């Protein structure tokens, strides 16, 4: 026993074996990967002058928000800069925390089908989802 309780530490959960070991044995400090990427890309500087941020991932769900995945990190940076942020996902869970994080959400897959069908039709599905999302953005601008 090293006298280090890593169980409650962020990054030491189910997939955090390496992180937990590094924290326990060497006193390492873990940082969220998405935040490191945002920093490396100088995202805050790149947001200067932006009027809208569009992000996305394969599945947007509670893990997106709770575990600081890429789209959530992008959304938080955009919100801090006062820029609306919308996201497109292959599928999008209907969860309140996502609605608070993103100003608009749209799924590419909105009808029943197989994963293989969705992959085969990825381009037109993405175009349709982006079109629906932009109609919402334009409607919001008109309502102001």
URTA-V326655 format. One record per residue. SS is DSSP state (@ for helix, = for strand, . for the rest). OMEGA is omega in whole degrees, 0 to 359 (none if undefined). NEAR is the number of other C-alpha atoms within 10 Angstrom. Layout:
# URTA-V326655
SS/OMEGA/NEAR, SS/OMEGA/NEAR
This chain:
# URTA-V326655
./180/5, ./180/6, ./180/6, ./179/11, ./182/11, ./185/18, ./183/12, ./185/8, ./176/13, ./179/14, ./181/20, ./183/18, ./187/13, ./181/7, ./187/9, ./182/15, @/180/13, @/180/11, @/180/19, @/179/24, @/179/14, @/178/16, @/184/19, @/186/16, @/186/10, @/180/9, ./181/11, ./176/12, ./180/10, ./175/14, ./178/11, ./182/14, @/181/13, @/179/17, @/178/18, @/178/12, @/179/14, @/179/15, @/181/12, @/180/9, ./183/11, ./185/11, @/183/15, @/177/14, @/182/9, @/180/9, ./181/17, ./179/11, ./180/9, ./177/12, ./181/11, =/176/14, =/177/18, =/179/18, =/178/16, =/176/21, =/183/17, =/178/12, =/178/16, =/183/25, ./183/17, @/179/16, @/178/12, @/182/19, @/187/20, @/185/11, ./173/14, ./179/18, ./186/17, @/181/20, @/178/24, @/178/25, @/177/22, @/181/25, @/181/25, @/178/18, @/179/19, @/180/23, @/179/16, @/179/10, ./179/14, ./182/13, ./177/19, =/181/19, =/178/23, =/183/23, =/175/26, =/177/23, =/174/21, =/171/21, =/182/17, =/177/22, ./179/15, ./184/12, ./184/11, @/183/9, @/177/13, @/180/22, @/177/13, @/183/10, @/183/21, ./178/23, ./177/18, =/180/18, =/178/26, =/177/25, =/175/25, ./181/24, ./182/22, ./178/12, ./179/8, ./178/8, ./180/9, ./176/10, @/180/11, @/178/9, @/180/11, @/179/18, @/180/12, @/182/11, ./187/13, @/184/14, @/180/12, @/178/12, @/179/18, @/178/19, @/179/12, @/179/15, @/179/22, @/178/20, @/178/13, @/181/15, @/180/20, @/174/15, @/177/12, @/179/16, @/180/16, @/177/10, @/178/11, @/179/10, @/179/9, @/182/8, @/181/6, ./none/5
